[in-house]
Amino acid sequence: MEEIKLGKYVELAYEILVVEGEREAQVFKFDDKRPDRFVYGVEPGMLEAFSRNLKGLKQGDKFEFTLTPDEAFGPIDETMVMDFDKKMFEIDGVFDDERVKEGGMVPMQTAEGHRIDGLVKAVTDDKVTLDFNHQLAGETVRYRGQVLVVRDATQEELNPPAHHCGCGCDHDHCNHDGCDHDHCGHDHGDCGGHCDCDGCK
């Protein structure tokens, strides 16, 4: 039976949980109808600890492992929390309070032109504070699931067309800046939980 190693196409079903002491809370889940798919060892920036824990597993194998913040999405970076002039969020001279409100996600653009979503931390009379840290920054994260598919990757899978994501990823297992996916929201959308794109939340 095929095992997970360099160049293998992999499909996984798993849940991602934030762990605090004895407590754990699920933040996202892939299932057999909507699995996480990638080519092992080829996709840019896959978290090393995530990759290491999967190596050698076979189809049908179950897995469970826990990553510290340093192994996963890093500590919270206070320099990624930024204040912006409230006027930047006006439409026809009127502040967009429907979208720009505490707890909401606001799409912004990096100097390189990549989309990056910011979590609204505060709105004052003249400023909007956005947090561009990864949603799971500073968290201990547990992965629990099963390997659904392991096979040789096709040439197309080994050389996919360019994504619209600045980091080239389609998951949440990479560690590049500027992930531009519309589905990188707080619910993780189509992102897995094994990438560290600064813009991929």
Protein Blocks (a to p, Z undefined) as FASTA:
>chain_A
ZZddehiacdddddddddehjbccdfbdcdfklccdddehkaghiafklmmmmgopaehi
acdddddfklmnopadfklpccddfklmcgehiacfklmcghiacddddfkopacddddf
bdcfkbccddfbdfkgoiacddddddfbdcdddfklmmccddfbfnlpabdfbccehiab
fklcfkopmacckbccfklZZ
